[in-house]
Every structure is written in C-alpha cells, then in structure tokens.
Amino acid sequence: MELIGLSLVGIMMTDDLLVISEFLTEQEEFFILSNLKSPIKKEEITRNNVYRYGSKTPYGMGNISVEIPDYLQPLIEKVVKSGISEVPKSVSVNEYMKGQSLSAHIDSQQAGPVITIVSLASSATMRFSKDKEESFDVELLPRSLIRMKGDIRKKWKHEILPLLDTRYSIVFRCV
Ligand SMILES: O=C(O)CCC(=O)C(=O)O
C-alpha cells in the first residue's frame, strides 16, 4: 500500500483493519468542520444525526442529495491518493452529541466490501465484537482514519460507546 504524505507514526494495520492517527491535519479538520452545515442541537435525541450523500445503494433512506458536497472532495482525494480506498460513491456524515452512542451493528451487505471512517472534533471508542465472546476496542482520535474490510467488516460488529463530547464521523462506502 502506498501512503502519500502521511507520517507512518500511529498506524495500526492488520489485513482487515487499518487505523491511522493524524490522517488529517488540524487545518484540514477545521476546514471540514466549518463547512458542516448543521449542527442540530437536539440534546434529547438518543441517536446520532446522519446526513447521507451520493449513491442510495448502501442506505436508501434519508439521502440528502446525489451530489457529494464540494467541501468533502479534498478529503476524498486524500483517501484515494493514499491508496486507502477507491473513489467512494456514497458518504454519510454522522453528528453525535455528548452522551450519544451507536449500537453494535454490521453495515448492510449492500454497503460494499470496504468501509472507511474519518473522525472529527473529539475522540470515540469503537468496540468490535464477535459472537458475544470476543471483543476489542479501538480509540478513534480526532483526525484519525479507520478502514475495515474482510472479516472485520463482514463478521464483526462495531459500535460507538457513549461520547464525552460532540463528535463527527465521515463514512465512505464504495457502492
Ligand atoms: O461514527 C463512527 O465512527 C461509526 C459510524 C458507523 O459505524 C456507521 O455509520 O455505520
């Protein structure tokens, strides 16, 4: 795999799981955060807000537009140039308020073989679990990237534990 312009410090990799801390610079993170249109401050809601763009194949519901917003293009280019993913066809922006979480799930099979997620604004713990017997946690720092494929994507559930602060994640899927 070719990594262009990335520090090799902070990379964890197995065949199925790649985690890169400081994938984004602080300036790149600031640019994306200042372009995110929302935040809808619904402190009472129990689950995160999701804004979906691009192809409707992975998740038909709640698609905002078939166009992927321009402000996400530099990030997409960096992900693709780094050899991490093909050009994504669909993008979800998740907005979490303090205390919110995302329950354990495996992304729908229509969501394709590779899922790439970039974290912004605050840290999250992503817990992976399989058959209620095995589990491990990955700390997703702001500006980090995680890519799941193979068994980790198809057979392991992942969840986000309750957050200590507002957080955004940008999820790329190639279908
Ligand atoms: O917020 C995250 O990092 C996880 C998002 C996720 O698992 C999903 O959108 O399916």
The ligand as an SDF file (V2000), in Angstrom:
LIG
                    3D

 10  9  0  0  0  0  0  0  0  0999 V2000
  -19.1210    7.1520   13.9450 O   0  0  0  0  0  0  0  0  0  0  0  0
  -18.4250    6.1820   13.6540 C   0  0  0  0  0  0  0  0  0  0  0  0
  -17.2040    6.2090   13.7280 O   0  0  0  0  0  0  0  0  0  0  0  0
  -19.0950    4.8990   13.2280 C   0  0  0  0  0  0  0  0  0  0  0  0
  -20.1430    5.0820   12.1990 C   0  0  0  0  0  0  0  0  0  0  0  0
  -20.7860    3.8240   11.7440 C   0  0  0  0  0  0  0  0  0  0  0  0
  -20.4610    2.7440   12.1950 O   0  0  0  0  0  0  0  0  0  0  0  0
  -21.8280    3.8660   10.7380 C   0  0  0  0  0  0  0  0  0  0  0  0
  -22.1990    4.9700   10.2920 O   0  0  0  0  0  0  0  0  0  0  0  0
  -22.3190    2.7760   10.3520 O   0  0  0  0  0  0  0  0  0  0  0  0
  1  2  2  0
  2  3  1  0
  2  4  1  0
  4  5  1  0
  5  6  1  0
  6  7  2  0
  6  8  1  0
  8  9  2  0
  8 10  1  0
M  END
$$$$
